[in-house]
């Protein structure tokens, strides 16, 4: 998943395909709720086209063949995440009572992954393609990605809290985290482009659509889970120190 040959390049995210016919008409963009969107990106954005026609086709082969041949499973992915990513590293924090508590991020990821693999096995055995069966796993991973990105940003010294002039504190937005210079100096720009496409209005806007319950059952799919698993594998591919 860290290969640079699977996903579109970062520069493609901001490209547009301009048709001569589009110059002859007025156009409006709408979000998932059919509201006028402020996102000016064309629906023919090359990043989306490449992702649909090349990256997802490749991932479909990887996951479908891997599952059928027992090369990819809940157990194998859990073992990999525990031994090869920072998600399994124990961290500690003090609760309001001053007591020391330990935790690791793998604990909150495993239930969603378990649900995904169980549904995938059902789809394979019944030769079906479920939508609603992936709701729990997708909802969980989308929301957890923000928490893991915040933890990662803190550990590399990237700012996560903004201090206002009146002294109040405010969490920096998800989009600003992805534009932080310390993050950009460490994480390849192609990976950041994938995160932006998946979680912000530059693309699928999963974070907003899931958090505000805009998705209907038909909007969920195994393909979204493949992309989410790839995103977590990419962000977990670092060695960091936790306290």
C-alpha positions as CSV (number, residue, x, y, z in Angstrom):
1,X,0.0,0.0,0.0
2,X,3.0,2.3,0.2
3,X,3.7,1.8,-3.5
4,X,3.5,5.0,-5.5
5,X,1.9,3.1,-8.4
6,X,-1.5,2.4,-7.0
7,X,-3.1,5.8,-6.3
8,X,-3.2,9.0,-8.4
9,X,-0.5,11.6,-7.9
10,X,-1.1,14.6,-5.7
11,X,-1.0,17.0,-8.6
12,X,-4.0,15.3,-10.2
13,X,-6.2,16.3,-7.2
14,X,-6.4,19.9,-8.4
15,X,-6.6,19.2,-12.1
16,X,-9.8,19.7,-14.1
17,X,-11.1,18.4,-17.3
18,X,-12.6,21.3,-19.2
19,X,-14.9,20.3,-22.0
20,X,-15.7,22.8,-24.8
21,X,-19.4,22.1,-24.3
22,X,-19.2,23.3,-20.6
23,X,-18.2,26.7,-21.8
24,X,-21.6,27.1,-23.5
25,X,-23.7,26.5,-20.4
26,X,-23.9,27.6,-16.8
27,X,-23.1,24.9,-14.2
28,X,-23.8,24.4,-10.5
29,X,-22.4,21.9,-8.1
30,X,-24.5,20.0,-5.5
31,X,-23.5,18.1,-2.4
32,X,-24.9,14.7,-1.4
33,X,-28.0,16.4,0.0
34,X,-28.7,18.2,-3.3
35,X,-27.7,21.5,-1.8
36,X,-25.6,24.0,-3.8
37,X,-22.0,23.2,-3.0
38,X,-19.2,25.7,-2.7
39,X,-16.8,23.2,-4.1
40,X,-15.9,24.4,-7.5
41,X,-14.1,21.2,-8.6
42,X,-15.5,19.7,-11.7
43,X,-17.3,16.4,-11.5
44,X,-14.8,15.2,-14.1
45,X,-11.9,15.6,-11.7
46,X,-9.1,13.3,-13.0
47,X,-8.2,12.1,-9.5
48,X,-11.7,10.6,-9.1
49,X,-11.6,9.1,-12.6
50,X,-8.2,7.5,-12.0
51,X,-9.2,6.2,-8.5
52,X,-12.4,4.6,-9.9
53,X,-11.0,3.1,-13.0
54,X,-7.5,2.0,-11.9
55,X,-6.9,2.1,-8.1
56,X,-10.1,0.5,-7.1
57,X,-9.9,-2.2,-9.7
58,X,-6.5,-3.1,-8.4
59,X,-7.7,-3.1,-4.8
60,X,-10.6,-5.3,-5.8
61,X,-8.2,-7.9,-7.1
62,X,-6.0,-7.6,-4.0
63,X,-8.8,-8.0,-1.5
64,X,-11.1,-10.4,-3.4
65,X,-8.3,-12.9,-4.3
66,X,-6.6,-12.4,-0.9
67,X,-9.8,-13.2,1.0
68,X,-10.7,-16.2,-1.2
69,X,-7.2,-17.7,-0.8
70,X,-6.8,-16.9,2.9
71,X,-3.9,-14.6,2.2
72,X,-5.7,-11.6,3.8
73,X,-7.8,-12.1,6.9
74,X,-8.8,-10.3,10.1
75,X,-6.1,-12.3,12.0
76,X,-3.3,-11.4,9.5
77,X,-4.2,-7.7,9.3
78,X,-4.5,-7.5,13.1
79,X,-1.0,-9.1,13.5
80,X,0.5,-6.8,10.9
81,X,-1.0,-3.7,12.5
82,X,0.2,-4.8,15.9
83,X,3.8,-5.6,14.8
84,X,4.4,-3.2,12.0
85,X,2.6,0.1,12.9
86,X,2.5,2.5,15.7
87,X,-1.2,1.8,16.4
88,X,-0.2,-1.1,18.7
89,X,2.2,1.0,20.8
90,X,1.0,1.5,24.4
91,X,0.5,5.1,25.4
92,X,-0.5,6.6,28.7
93,X,-2.5,9.5,29.9
94,X,-3.9,10.7,33.2
95,X,-7.6,10.9,33.7
96,X,-9.4,13.7,35.6
97,X,-8.8,11.8,38.8
98,X,-5.1,11.9,38.2
99,X,-4.9,8.2,37.6
100,X,-2.6,6.8,34.9
101,X,-4.4,5.0,32.1
102,X,-2.8,3.1,29.2
103,X,-4.3,2.7,25.7
104,X,-3.4,2.0,22.1
105,X,-5.2,2.8,18.9
106,X,-5.4,-0.7,17.7
107,X,-8.0,-1.4,20.4
108,X,-10.5,1.0,18.7
109,X,-9.7,-0.2,15.1
110,X,-10.1,-3.9,15.6
111,X,-13.9,-4.0,16.0
112,X,-14.5,-2.3,12.7
113,X,-12.0,-4.5,10.9
114,X,-13.6,-7.6,12.4
115,X,-17.0,-6.5,11.2
116,X,-15.6,-5.9,7.7
117,X,-14.0,-9.3,7.3
118,X,-17.1,-11.1,8.6
119,X,-19.2,-9.3,6.0
120,X,-16.7,-10.0,3.3
121,X,-16.8,-13.7,4.0
122,X,-20.6,-13.6,3.8
123,X,-20.5,-11.8,0.5
124,X,-18.0,-14.4,-0.9
125,X,-20.1,-17.4,0.3
126,X,-23.4,-16.0,-0.9
127,X,-22.0,-14.3,-4.1
128,X,-23.6,-11.0,-3.1
129,X,-22.4,-7.4,-2.7
130,X,-23.8,-6.0,0.5
131,X,-24.2,-2.3,1.2
132,X,-25.7,-2.2,4.7
133,X,-23.3,-4.8,6.0
134,X,-20.4,-2.4,5.9
135,X,-22.1,0.5,7.6
136,X,-20.8,-0.2,11.1
137,X,-17.2,-0.7,10.0
138,X,-17.1,2.4,7.7
139,X,-18.7,4.7,10.2
140,X,-16.2,3.6,12.9
141,X,-13.0,3.9,10.8
142,X,-14.0,7.3,9.3
143,X,-14.4,8.8,12.7
144,X,-11.4,7.1,14.2
145,X,-9.1,8.4,11.4
146,X,-9.5,12.0,12.8
147,X,-8.4,10.9,16.2
148,X,-5.5,9.0,14.9
149,X,-4.4,11.9,12.7
150,X,-4.6,14.2,15.7
151,X,-2.5,11.8,17.8
152,X,0.0,11.5,15.0
153,X,0.2,15.3,14.6
154,X,0.9,15.7,18.3
155,X,3.7,13.2,18.2
156,X,5.5,14.9,15.4
157,X,5.1,18.4,17.0
158,X,2.4,19.7,14.6
159,X,0.0,22.2,16.1
160,X,-3.4,20.7,17.0
161,X,-4.8,23.5,19.3
162,X,-5.2,27.1,18.3
163,X,-5.0,29.8,21.0
164,X,-7.4,32.7,20.3
165,X,-6.7,36.3,21.2
166,X,-9.1,36.1,24.2
167,X,-7.2,33.1,25.6
168,X,-9.7,30.4,24.6
169,X,-8.6,27.2,22.9
170,X,-10.0,25.7,19.8
171,X,-9.1,22.5,18.0
172,X,-7.5,23.1,14.6
173,X,-9.7,21.9,11.7
174,X,-9.1,18.5,10.0
175,X,-8.2,20.3,6.8
176,X,-5.5,22.5,8.5
177,X,-3.9,19.4,10.0
178,X,-3.4,18.0,6.5
179,X,-1.8,21.3,5.5
180,X,0.6,21.6,8.4
181,X,4.2,22.0,7.3
182,X,5.5,19.4,9.8
183,X,3.1,16.8,8.5
184,X,3.9,17.7,4.8
185,X,7.6,17.4,5.5
186,X,7.1,13.8,6.8
187,X,4.2,12.3,4.9
188,X,4.5,12.0,1.1
189,X,2.3,14.5,-0.8
190,X,0.6,11.7,-2.7
191,X,-0.6,10.2,0.6
192,X,-1.8,13.6,1.9
193,X,-3.7,14.0,-1.4
194,X,-5.4,10.6,-0.8
195,X,-6.4,11.7,2.7
196,X,-7.8,14.9,1.4
197,X,-9.8,13.1,-1.3
198,X,-11.3,10.6,1.1
199,X,-12.1,12.9,4.1
200,X,-12.5,16.5,2.9
201,X,-14.6,18.4,0.4
202,X,-11.8,17.9,-2.2
203,X,-13.4,14.5,-2.9
204,X,-15.6,12.0,-1.1
205,X,-15.9,14.1,2.0
206,X,-16.4,11.0,4.2
207,X,-15.7,12.8,7.4
208,X,-18.6,15.3,6.9
209,X,-21.0,12.8,5.4
210,X,-20.6,10.2,8.1
211,X,-20.4,12.6,11.0
212,X,-23.7,14.3,9.9
213,X,-25.4,11.1,8.8
214,X,-25.8,12.2,5.2
215,X,-25.0,8.7,3.8
216,X,-27.9,6.3,3.1
217,X,-27.4,2.6,3.1
218,X,-26.8,2.5,-0.7
219,X,-23.8,4.9,-0.3
220,X,-21.8,2.3,1.6
221,X,-19.7,-0.4,0.0
222,X,-16.8,-2.7,0.4
223,X,-14.8,-0.4,-1.9
224,X,-14.9,2.4,0.7
225,X,-13.5,0.0,3.3
226,X,-10.6,-0.9,0.9
227,X,-9.7,2.8,0.7
228,X,-10.0,3.3,4.4
229,X,-7.7,0.3,5.2
230,X,-5.2,1.7,2.8
231,X,-5.3,5.1,4.4
232,X,-4.7,3.6,7.9
233,X,-1.8,1.4,6.5
234,X,-0.2,4.5,5.1
235,X,-0.5,6.6,8.2
236,X,0.6,3.7,10.4
237,X,3.8,3.3,8.3
238,X,5.9,5.4,10.7
239,X,8.0,4.9,13.8
240,X,7.0,7.4,16.5
241,X,7.5,7.8,20.2
242,X,4.5,8.0,22.5
243,X,4.2,9.2,26.1
